[in-house]
Amino acid sequence: MKNLTLSKFKLEHTECDFKREVEHKKTKNWLKSVCAFANGIGGALVFGIDDESRQYFPIKNMQGEIEFITQCIKDRISPIPEFILEPDAMDGNDILLLKISGGLHTPYYLNEGSSKVTFIRAGSSSVLADTPILHELILKGTNRTWDTLKSEYEARDYSFTYLASYYLDRTGKHLTSADYRSFGFITKDGFLTNAGTLFADISPLLQSRVFCTRWNGLTKAPSSVDALDDKEFSGNILQLLAASQEFIKIHNAKMWYKAPATRVEKQSYPERAVFEILVNALVHRDYSVIGSEIHIDIFDDRLVITNPGGMYDCIPVQYQNIEDVISTRRNPIVADFMTRLELMERRGSGFRKILDAVKREPGYKESDLPDISSTPHNFSFTLKNMNYGEPVSGQKNGLKRGRKTANGPVNGPVNGPVNGPVNLLELIRNNPDSSYEDLCRMMNISRTTLRRYLNGLKRDGLIKRVGADKNGHWEIIEK
């Protein structure tokens, strides 16, 4: 039984619920918390403290309430969780503590007549578990995980050439037919496990996908040009990692500034942090949800990576110390093999590496630290654009692109496709005599992309071209 101290009861959180009294008529109000704690890592109900006012309401019949609670749990929750009832005192007031252990035989159901339901913790609330979470609880209760399960696909119909070459490159060793079974990719009777389907050259799992979008601006629909770039990748988990890295790299603007004896480069998003987040998303996501995928959304000021499946231990990550999060693995076979490839570590240090990578960047500020959050269904990682809002020209030691055009240095901010039409408008304002070729070079984009941006600005009535391409000029239509 986990030892929960009274110091933890000052504020309600995932491990604790406050109840003014032991409700006899509406027992579901507190029994659902018992059920949710048993399905997670355990917790406590504190009877005798009002949830909203935090005022004390002493328990009058302590022994009678203990007997009533005990009987309710035995009659209404199955299987019966491990629990302890302890009378205690806080600030001189009598309270009753109900401690519930995280159970091994999930899911724990609350019986409601002829039906039964189950609950999990979501922040400081106990909520009904939906079908995907229920399936995960069932697997946990049988000491199995999704990636260990036998799939419907015969191994003889699939190849692993990409995996074999990747393994050889990373470890210097050749994969043998016996290795696929020992690693948990193929069953004894010749079928792929779910883990095996993720590493096959052509994965049969439709939900093994990543959707990538570079949005124009700070939201998903800011102007006439919503998205500047988008890609959809599917298949082998190692190929998804490489493709996702490449997409982010294309849109990861690098700036530099001059130090006394050298030039210091500064990326918008540290590559090491990006890598760790992508590995975390691909390894620990919930693959059991049909039609789901990882989303990579890049805005002007941030990069957001969201994957299906919350924290496996049910504790929202935002309520934990990020540098000391205990590693719990939803897909242990996948995680073990990625560890063999030295793409991740068993001791769960990924979060610390992400924070360290951000802190090592030049000009780091505490506000640059990433935002991490989770719900029962999703996990989200937000990296701040560390170059967003920085001066790019005309200031001593200011950040620059380090790129020149045919007409000399760029006069104004240049963020290429990262800021799309917004920066194109600023370039035209500062360089009205630029030709189409000049603008392509300054923005580092193709003629087709430039024309799409220009058409959007013209359609919005913001610019017009006066004269021919070579000898003409641009005019900004002020509004």
Secondary structure, DSSP 8 states (H G I E B T S, - for coil): -----GGGGSS-BTTEEEESS--SS-THHHHHHHHHHHHTTEEEEEETB-TTT--B---SSHHHHHHHHHHHHHHHEES---EEEEEEEETTEEEEEEEEE--SS---EEEETTEEEEEEEETTEEEE--HHHHHHHHHHHTT--GGGSEEEEEGGG---HHHHHHHHHHHS----HHHHHHTTSB-TTSEEEHHHHHHSSS---TT-EEEEEEESSSSSS-SS--EEEEEEEES-HHHHHHHHHHHHHHT--EEEEE-SSSEEEEESS-HHHHHHHHHHHHHHS-TTSTT--EEEEE-SSEEEEEEE---TTS--GGGS-GGG-----S-HHHHHHHHHTTSS-TT--HHHHHHHHHHTSTT--GGGS-EEEE-SSEEEEEEE-TTTT---SSSTT--B---EETTEE--S---GGGTHHHHHHHHHHH-TT--HHHHHHHHT--HHHHHHHHHHHHHTT-EEEES-TTT-EEEE---
